[in-house]
């Protein structure tokens, strides 16, 4: 991790660009400018006094996600699949009252879930209805695809699959599993779960390998373009596949973790060095960079 920080994150990522990925509102607005699809944003709650008004804003919306603008690691995220005038239903079936949800949003604004512990904003965005491709290896929640991009070139990827332990969230440190994805064909391999290599999902019992991710090249191009729009040379790009909308940019991470190496059973260093030695013509369009990556890292 020290080497990642000293040799790649610090030289490649200008500090001035960090707010673009650390603040999900800024990320969404930037993605809209670059015409990169993201889950629709319904509402942003900036102040405690705005909390009581958000129900009126969502009168015609049946499901949604509540998340902190500057959160990390899945902290503070609530997935709401249904609601009545007085209560809300989470993705795990738990019922929470209106007062409990309002208190949670208030906690987000107070900065309890933010990166620096400073005051934050709460995002209300569309709940992704995941493509059924990962249904057999997902316990509730929404799986997402993490792609590490270096100098605009995708170098490694995995799909993060929610488990019972992770409470339906696709975060490895919460107990989700990460299955490596071969860059050439977009087919899943073995997975890592709590630093152990596994071949089957711990809750569903189904094998995690051999799943062909749909629209794989398009997903890689979205990741390459997302890197371009931020100016970050080393970034983790998280993408979800919505049943209706297809691949959507979920969020970005200027300090992506290293467990992706375990999921792929190979180190990042050799791939990063290959990118540094790549011919100049490789670094043209996102499509050209993706084509080179799919060939060299197959």
Secondary structure as UniProt FT lines:
FT   HELIX           2..4
FT   HELIX           5..9
FT   HELIX           10..12
FT   HELIX           15..17
FT   HELIX           18..22
FT   HELIX           24..33
FT   TURN            34..35
FT   STRAND          41..45
FT   HELIX           48..53
FT   HELIX           54..57
FT   TURN            58..60
FT   STRAND          64..68
FT   TURN            69..70
FT   TURN            73..76
FT   STRAND          78..83
FT   STRAND          87..90
FT   TURN            91..92
FT   STRAND          95..97
FT   HELIX           98..110
FT   TURN            111..113
FT   STRAND          122..125
FT   HELIX           132..137
FT   STRAND          144..150
FT   TURN            151..152
FT   STRAND          153..161
FT   TURN            164..168
FT   HELIX           172..174
FT   STRAND          177..181
FT   TURN            183..185
FT   STRAND          187..193
FT   TURN            194..195
FT   STRAND          196..198
FT   TURN            202..204
FT   TURN            209..210
FT   TURN            214..215
FT   HELIX           216..230
FT   STRAND          234..242
FT   TURN            243..245
FT   STRAND          246..253
FT   TURN            254..255
FT   HELIX           260..264
FT   HELIX           269..276
FT   HELIX           280..283
FT   HELIX           286..296
//
